[in-house]
Amino acid sequence: MNRKKFKLISLEKKQTTSFAHKKKIIIKDLLLNILIGYYRLEKFKKQKVKFNIELNYTNQNTLNDKNIKLIVDYAKIVKVIKNLTKKKHYNFLESLADDFFDKLFEDKRINRIKLRIEKLDAIKETASVGIEITKKRIHV
């Protein structure tokens, strides 16, 4: 038998694995004392307001454990809320939410934001009153 006629065949498949990622930032129960509201008293008396945020994003870059710019930083998200509520008085939670969405969607990696804002002391008979809005980027 002539060995030169036989070819060595590898049965192992070369595996290349690709993954689809959905990344989410979660900020739960951020409590701030802020001036917010339509009524006269609300313009002078700070209220306890609770924020809950879910933010979906994509990142095509390879993660580098030493470069924070490659992730969506949750501390910056909290800073956005704090800055918005310090710089401007909002009559309505919806107005605050719109400015929050506009600011965060400047980051093109962010695809979807779910925001819940609750006033904790607005109506005595309730634990809270508020809004929940989800906004999603539409890719055209």
HELIX and SHEET records of a PDB file:
HELIX    1   1 ARG A    3  LYS A    5  5                                   3    
HELIX    2   2 ARG A   40  LYS A   43  5                                   4    
HELIX    3   3 ILE A   68  LEU A   70  5                                   3    
HELIX    4   4 TYR A   74  LYS A   87  1                                  14    
HELIX    5   5 LEU A   93  LEU A  104  1                                  12    
SHEET    1   A 4 LYS A  23  ILE A  34  0                                        
SHEET    2   A 4 GLN A  47  TYR A  57 -1                                        
SHEET    3   A 4 ILE A 110  LYS A 119 -1                                        
SHEET    4   A 4 VAL A 129  LYS A 136 -1                                        
END                                                                             
